[in-house]
């Protein structure tokens, strides 16, 4: 009887040891499934999982790249979940901050890595400058971009349907002003049409119901709004003057006065000049607002959101003139009359170094 009790105690102790050992082993196993480096959230590695690779090969690749703690633990986890047969080959991006379950889910779902790149188009860029920027970044063929801008495909026209209503032979590029200036992330292998579509889609998205309704209140088409906004973009150097310059443009249009926007001359010349000559003001072009009444045929640059909203919500003033101060502030003098304007021109000349 005493021997039997000792045996029971021994078995109980042995059972406790086994349970404790199993718990410790399981704890150790679970720890091996944790991230290699939880803090490395911004560190990534691109890994190629070859076609036909089994769990053993994949585990070796991941351990060699420092993405898992233990090859055997990874293999046991996959086998226990019966997932090995569902892995998909491809290029993947992993982080040492990912645990085994996240890594496995990524490979199982085929969430492959596609390389992307970023590019920025500043506000006020013309189509030709945009095409040149994309060429410099080795993202697109400049001539293809220009051709798409001049003769957009049906796919592009469908993005911004109002473009279909524009039929003016004087427009240099139909998409001038319609490619929204912003910072973009694209697939490295994206084609020219995809890039143009992305930028065009951003501009189209900006014109929500409220902005479209406001354009209708002003009795202006979206093309006219973007045209006005493009002139504001090229003329304004400081944000707080955008709506005032817009007001001057609308005031002149209301009385049939020539807009005389220097930026339209620069567009017609194809170059930016700090000081225009009298000969420049006579350049034969439908974009010459010193010679042609009303708005130019179309936008002269890509306007940003601030300039578009200024075109939609011009400040109500009785200004009809403005001229650059040349005092380093980026601001303009605004005038009610021609006489006051000429006085401000002389004042600005005094500010020149």
Secondary structure as UniProt FT lines:
FT   HELIX           2..32
FT   TURN            38..39
FT   TURN            41..42
FT   STRAND          45..49
FT   TURN            51..52
FT   HELIX           55..64
FT   TURN            65..66
FT   HELIX           71..81
FT   HELIX           84..86
FT   STRAND          90..94
FT   TURN            96..97
FT   HELIX           100..109
FT   STRAND          116..120
FT   TURN            123..124
FT   HELIX           127..136
FT   TURN            137..138
FT   HELIX           142..150
FT   HELIX           154..159
FT   HELIX           161..165
FT   TURN            169..170
FT   TURN            174..178
FT   STRAND          183..187
FT   TURN            188..189
FT   HELIX           192..206
FT   HELIX           209..217
FT   TURN            218..219
FT   HELIX           222..235
FT   HELIX           239..241
FT   HELIX           242..255
FT   HELIX           262..269
FT   TURN            278..279
FT   HELIX           280..282
FT   TURN            286..287
FT   TURN            289..291
FT   HELIX           305..312
FT   STRAND          321..324
FT   STRAND          332..335
FT   HELIX           338..351
//
